[in-house]
Amino acid sequence: MPSSATSLDTAAELLALLHNTTTEPRVDTQLEALALAVSADLPVLLWGEPGIGKTAALTHLAETLDLPLTTVIASVHEPSDFAGLPVVGDDPATQGVPMAPPDWAVRLVRAGRGLLFLDELSTAPPAVQAALLRVVLERRIGTLHLPPGVRIVAAANPRSSAADGWELSPPLANRFVHLQWVHDHDVVVRGLGGTWPKATLPRLDPHRLSDAVAFARRAVCGLLTTRPNLVHQLPKTETRRGGPWPSPRSWDMALRLVAFATAADTSRDVLSMLVRGTVGDGPGLELLSSMDHMDLPDPEELLADPAAAVLPERGDLRQAVLDGVVAAVRKQPSEARWDAAWSLLVRALETGAPDLVVVPAATLAALRQDGWQVPSSIDQLAGAVSLAQRADRIPAGARR
């Protein structure tokens, strides 16, 4: 009969086999967003229901990046564990009373690098959240200053599913990039089979760094110049104050994320997740929209040489370009510019959906002044515009 020690050894071998997994390159938007925010040295807060895989994702990220993981359960600590414990020396009146940091902070400083994981943040009472403000923003724990090689990631459950949960205080919430963590069925199934997505830091193009910074500053400053009310908007409800919202601090974080995403040529989905998780859905979507329009061709250049015009492929961007061309003709009307605009509409018709030229064509036709000759190119548009207009009038239920 095998001894208990032998049975435990066999059990340990079986556990080792269960833990023996591999990784593979796989598109995982939320994992890419997390890796980019970590690369940008911004504190990240993962929101998700219990058991969704937040801790497992952080453990995998730390292993892949070869960073020692330090997990601190925020809800079971006292404020002094983050602010430091007073230690009375030989002459406190002269030397003062230093605030001694906890042992896990000392280990992080000695290692010089690592991933600090603040778990169960939403179950930490307000006093502990207040003590965490300095950790997240100033990276200080007692008298220690965390080295640049340490990254901070936190996790929280929604208040509805957290044990004795609290809403995050607005000052603490505004210091994080908020990512909603959800499970992907295919990723979970393949992961349970032994293969998980590979977490990698974004590859920054060293030749694009200066341009990326200039683009990010132009994008954020351009939006806030035209929309000054977006600079700071403290939400009115307690729940929304515990999430992402716009402030000078969070806009600075968004600017950094745009620069990193541009230098890494990150997908729009990843950037959208990060920007909306920093300044909120509304302001984030406005920033993304303004960034799209920053790269649009100048209407004046298009009118100067319609034959060489290159129009955006995306329908919404193409519509914006055509509207801009018509607006330019309205601002400075002339027969030559009017003719050039019709040539651009024909080019748009030949290379895209006909419904995109319906409104610009109608507006442009209304700009005609007495004595202007009708260009022959209008004949090419007439049929498509008429067909598109008739299609719009067909009830949705009657279409096939």
N, C-alpha and C positions, 0 to 999 in steps of 0.2 A: 504494500500500500504506500503510495507516494507521500512524502512528508509535506507539511504545510509550506515549508520553505520552497520545495520544488514546485508546488502548485502555484505559489506566488510568482516564481520565476517564469513559469509558463504563461501565467496571466500577464506579466509584464511584457513578454514577447508578443503576445496577441495585441496588447495595447500599442506597442511600438509599430506593429504592422498597420493598425488602424490610423495611426498618426502619420504614416508614411505617405505623403501626398506629393504631387508635382504641380507645376504651373505651366500655363500656355499663354501666348499672346492672344488677347481677345478684347474686342471693343467693349469697354465697361465705362459708361459716361461718368457715373458717380465716383468710381475709383480714380479715373483720370482727373476729375475735379478736385478730389481730396489730395492727390499727389501734387497737383499744380499749386494749390494753396499752401501745402507744406513746403514746397520748393520756394515759394514767395515769402516764407517765414511769417505767415499770418495765422493767428489762432483760429482753429476750426471747431465748430460745434455740430456734431452729428445728431440729428433728431430722428427717432424711430421707435416703433413699438418694441416691447421687450421680446428678446429672442430673435430679432430680425437679422442679427449678424454684425452689429456695430463693433463689438469687442473683437470678434474674429477678424474683421477687416483691418483693424488697427494692429493686431498681432501679426497678421500676414504682411502688412505694409512695413512694419519694423523689421521683420525677418528679411524681407526682400531688399530693403535699403541698408541692411546690416547696421541697424541702430538699436542699442539697448533700450528695452521698453520698461518704463517705470509707471506702474498703475497706482493711482491714488483714488480711493473711493471718497469723494468729497463729502458725502452725507454722513460719514462716521467720524469726521474730524472736527476738532474745535477751531475757532478762529485763530487761536495762538499757534496752531500747527502750520499756518501759512504766514502769519504776521511775525512769528518768532516768539520764543519764550524768554522772558527777562532773566539774565544771569548776573548776579551781583558779584563784582570783583573785589579786589583788595581795597580800592579807594573809589567808591562810586561817585563821590562828590567831585573828584578830579577827572576820573576816567569815564564817567557815565556808566550806564547799564546797557550792555549790548544785548541784542535780541538773537538768541541762539536758534539756528534753523534745525529742522528735523533731519534725521539720518538719510532719508531718501534724497533730499536736496543736496546734501554733502556728496553723496555718491554720484549724482548727476554732474556736479561741478568737477569732481575728480576725473570723471570719464571725459569731460569736455564735449560730449556729444550724446544725443539720445532723443527719445520720444517720450515726453511727459503726457500721460493719459489721465485726464481728470474725469472719472466716471461718475454716473448718477448725479449729475450737476443739478437737475431739477428737483432732487429730494434734499438738497443742502438748504438749511434754513437761511434766512436773510443775513444773519450775522456772519455766517461762513462765506456767503456770496460776497459780502462787503470785503472780507479779508482776501478773497481771491482777485479782487480788482487789481491790486498791485502785482500779483503774480502774472496775470494775463497781459497787462499793459506794460509795466516796467520790468517784468521778468525778475523781480526781486522776491526772495523768501527769507525773511529775517534780515540778516546782514549780508547774505549771499546774493550775488548777481549771476543768473544763469548764463552760461557762455553762448555765443552765437550758434554753436552746433546743436543746440537743444531746440526742438520744435514742440509746440503745445497743441494738443488735440483733446477735445472734451466730448462727452456723449450725454444725452439726456432723453428721457421718455416724456411724451406729452403729459400734461398734468392729469388728464383723464385716465391715464394708464400707469401713472407713477404712484408708488406707495407713499402716502402722505406728501404728495408733491406740492411744490411752490412754483409760482411763476418767476421767471428770471427777472431780476431787477433791471431797469432800463440801462443803467451805466454798465453793467456786466454784459448784457445782451448786445450792446452796441460795440463791443470790443471783439466780436466773433464774426467769422464767415459761417453762416448757417446753411447746412446741407441737409435736405430731407433724405433719409436713408431708407430705401425700400428694397425688397428682395426681387431678384430676377429669377423666374422659374427655371429657365435653362441653365443659368449660372449655378443655382442651388443643386439641381439634379446632377449636373456634370461635376460639381465640386464634391458632392457626396460620393460620386463614383471615383474620386481620387485626383481630379484635375481642376484647379482653381484658376481664375484669371491672374495673369502676372502683373504685379504693380510695379510701375517704373516711373522715375522722375521725368518730367518733360525735357526734351533735348532743345536747349536754347541755341539759336543760331548766333554765334559771336559777331557776325557781320551785320546783324539787324538790331543790335541792342540800342544804339542811339536813335534809330528810326522808330523803334518800338516805344521808347520813352516819349519821343516827340508826338507820336500818334496818340498815345494814351492821354497826354496832357491836353492836346488839342480837342480830343473827343469829350473829355469830362468838362474842361473849361468852356468849350463851345456850348454844351448843353446848359450848364449852370448860368451862362451869360444870358441866354434866351429864356431860361426858366428859373429865375432867382428864388422862387418860392420852394424849389426842390433842395436848396442847400441844407435846410434843417426842418424836419417835420416830425415832431414827437407824436406818436400815435395817441389817440384819445382813450383807447381801451387798454386795460392791464394786460390782456393776452397778447395783443399786437405789440405792446412795448417790450415784451419778452422775446421778440423775434427781430428780424432785420428791418431797419428803418434808416432813412437818410440823415446824415449829420456830416459836418466837416471831417470827422474822424473816419466814418464809413466811406465817404467819397474818396478819401485818401487811400483806403484799402482797395476800393474799386479801381482806382487809377493804377495801382500796383498790379492788380490782377490783369487788367487790360494789357499792360506792358508785357507781363510775362506770357500771356496767351498769344500776343502778337509775335513775340520773339520765338515762341515755340510752334507757331502756326497751328494753334489749337482749334478744334472744331467749334462751330457756333453753339452747339448744344452744351458743350462743357463751359464755354464762356457765359452763356445765358444762365446756367445753373449757379455759377459763382457770383455773377453780378447781381442777380436777383436775391441771392443769399446774403448779400452785403448791404444793399440799400433798399431792398424790398422789391416786390413784383412790378408795381407801377413805374417807379423811377428807373428800375433796371431795364425794363422793356423800352422806355423812352431813350435811354442811353444806347441800347443796341440799335434802335431805329435810326438815331442820329449818326451812329457809326456807319451804318449802311449807306446813308446819303453822303457821307464825307468822301466816299470813293466814286461817286457818280460823276460822269463827264460834265464839263462846263457847257451849258446850253449855247453860249456864244461860239465856242469852238465847233460845236456840231453844226450850227447855222453857217459858219464860215466855210465848211467843207462837208456837205451832206453825204457825198459819195464815199468818203473815207470813214464815216461814222461807225463806231462799234457800240452797239446798245447792250445793256445788261440782259442776261438770259432770264433771271428771275422776274416773274410777272409784276410784282409790286414795285420793284426797282425800275423796271422799264416804264411802267405807268408814271412813276415820279419824274423820270427823265423827259418823257413826252409832255407832261404837264408843265415842266420847267421851260421847255422850248416854246410852248404856246404863250406862257407868261412873259418870256423874253420878247416875243414879237409884240405882245400887247403893250409892253413898256416902251419899246422903240419901234413903232410900226413903219414899215416900208414895203414896197412891192417885192423887192429882192429878198428880204427876210421872210416875207409871207410865202413866196415860192419855195424858198429853201426849207421852210417848215413842212410844206406839203411833200417835198422829196423825202424828208425824214420819216414822215408817217407812212409813205409807201415802203420805205426800207423796213420799218417796223412790221408792216403787214406781211412782207415777204419772209421775214425771219422769226415771226412769232404768232401768237394767237390774235385773230382779227378783232376780238371784242375789246382789246386794249386800245385800239385807235378810235373807237366810237366817240367817246366823250371829247378827246382832243380834236378830232376832226370837226365835230359840231361847233366847238368853241372857236376853232381857227376859221371856219367858214363865216362866223359872225363878225370877225375882225376885218373882213374885206371892205375896202373903201372904194368910192366911185372912181372909175377909170382904170382900176386894176384888172388885168387880163386873167381869166380863169386858166390855170395851168392844165395841161393835158393829163397830168398825173392824177388829177381828181377822178378821172374815169376809172382808174385802177382801184380806187378806194370805194367808189359808189356801191358796187355790188356787195363787197364784203361788209361794209357798214350797214347797208340795208338788211342783209341776211342776219347779221348779229343783232340788229334791233328787233327783227321779227322773232328771233329765237328767244330774246328776253321777254317777249310778250306771251310766249307759250306757257300755259300753266305747268308747274313742276310735275304734276301727276300725269301729264300727257306726253312727257318727254321719254325717250328711250335711251 
